Amino acid sequence: MNALTEHLRLICCLVASLVLGASALGKARAPREFADAVLRMRVVPARTVGAVAVGMPLLEAVLAVAVWIPPLATWAFAAATGLTVAFTAALASVIARGIDTSCSCFGVSAAPVGPAHLVRNAALLVAVGAGFAATLLHDSGTALFPAFPEALLGLFVAICTSALIIATDVLSEVFSGPRAANTHPTH
């Protein structure tokens, strides 16, 4: 069981770091666009949008690093799980209310929020939830991660999973075809 936990923890740490790091970087590179997306989603009071636009990428960046630090990992994975649940609820709310907007989760995007974003978040939720479980199951007398040669498959799986999660907007645009002109008001 310890070897399996080591592999699971490695995969989950890498997925969480890559996805949360890419999300933080995308938001930090285009803060105005992220703030506009949050405003159009109408998921937080308008007066708090600025704080969300600044705080969210900072929180994601902290969590992307904290999952690797043993004394912080359990907390970091728990926080990442809660954050992913909150993001998923916000996106589900946008879809349910018929709001035609992009999420700008990984930077500027034209892809409208849709079911692909919920699937993406479900994949991330599995990864951070499993990471949380792996940190709880870790025996302090064993290695945190597998040795290098054995870790290659886990590294490959984590990188591919992260790439698919991060590329959701691009993939949804490719498979859904061209987007019709925005016919819904954004406020």
N, C-alpha and C positions, 0 to 999 in steps of 0.2 A: 504494500500500500504506500510506503514512503516514496518509492521510485515514481509511482504514478502521480503522487502529490507534487513531487519536484517538477515533473514535466508539465502538469497542469498549471502550477504556479508560474513557471517560466512563460508559458503561452499567454496566460491571463495578464501577467505584468507587461509583456511586450504589446499585446493588443491594447490594453488600457493606456499605456504610454504613447503609443503611436497615434491612436485615435484622439485621445484627449489633447495631446500635444499639437496635432494637426488642427484640431478644432480651435484651440487657443490661438495658434498662430494665424489662422484664417480670420478670426474675429479681430485680432490685434492689428492685422494688416489693413482691414477695412472697417474701422469702428463705426463710422457714420452709416455705412450700409447695414451693419448688424443692428445698430440702434433703430434704423428705419424698419427693418424686418420685424423686430420685436414690437414696435409701435403698430405696424399693420396687422400683426397677429392678435393684438388686443388681449394678451394673456397676463399682463401686469398693468397697474395704473400708469397712465402717461407720465406722471411726475417722477416715476422710478425708473424709467427707461434708460436714462443716462447712467445711473448707478449700476443697472444690470449690464449695460454695454461695457462698462469698465470692469466690474467685478467678475463677470462670468469667465472671460479669458484668464484672469488671474487665478481663479479657483481651479479651472481646468489645468492650467500649467502646474500649480502646486500638486494637484492629485496625480498628474502624469509622472512626477518625480517621486512623490511619497509612496507609491505602490512598491517601489524598489527598496525602501528603507524598512528593515524588519520591525522596529518598534512602532512604526507608523502605518504599516501595510494593512492591517486589519481595519483600522479607522479609515484609511484612504479608500479601500475597496468598498466599505460600507457607504461612505460619502458618495463615491462614484455610482454605486447602485441607486442610491436615493436621487442623485442628480439625473441619472438616466430615466428613472421612473417619472420624475417631474418633466423632463424634456418630452417624453413620450405622451404624457397627459396633455401637455400644451399642444403638441402636434395633432393629437386626436381631437382636441377641442377645435383647432383651426379647421380641420377636415369636416367635423360635424356641423360647424357653423357656416360652411361653404365659403370661407374666406380664400380668395385667390391671391396667394402670395408665395414667395420663396422663403426658405428658412434662413439662408445665409449661415448655416451651421459650420461650414468649413470655409467661409469667405463668401465673396460675391457669387451669386448663383441666380439663374433665370428659371431653374426647375421649380415648378409649383409643388407645394407641400402635398403629399399624397400617400397612398398605401406603402410605396417603396420606402418612405421615411420611417414608417412604423416597423417594417421588417428590419431595416437597418438598426433601429434602436433596440429591437428585440435581440438581434445578434450581439450588440454591445452589452445588453443587459445580461445575457447568458455568460459572456466573458467576465464581466465585473462581478456578477453573482458567484460564478465558479471561483474566481480569484478570492473572494471573501471566504468562501467555504474552504479553499485550500489553505488560507492563512490560519483558519481556525483548526484545521487538521494537522498542521505542521508540528512535528516532534522536534523540540529544540535541540535534541542531540544529533539531528541529521542535517545533511546539506540542504540549503534552500533551493538550489537548482541542480539539475543533472550536469554531469561532466560534459565537456565540449563535444566529443564525437557523438555521444548519445543525444545531445541537445539539438542536433541539426534538423531533424524532422520537425520538432516542436517550433524551432525558429522559422522554418519554411511555412508551417501551418499558420503561425501568428502573423507573419508578414503578408501572406495571401489574404487572410481574413481581414486584417486591418485595411489593406488596399481596397477590398470590396466595400467595406463599410465607408471609407472615406470617399470613394468614387460613386456613391449612390446617386448623386445629382446627375452626373455625367451618364451613368448607366440608365437612369430613368428617362432622360432626354433621348438617348439613342433608341430605346425600346418603345417609347410612346409616340415618337414622331414629332413633327413641329408643333409648337405651342400656338394656340389661337390667340388673337389679340385680346388683351385684358378688357372684358366687358363688364366687370364688376367694380364698383367704387371701392377704394381702399380705406375709406373712413366711415 
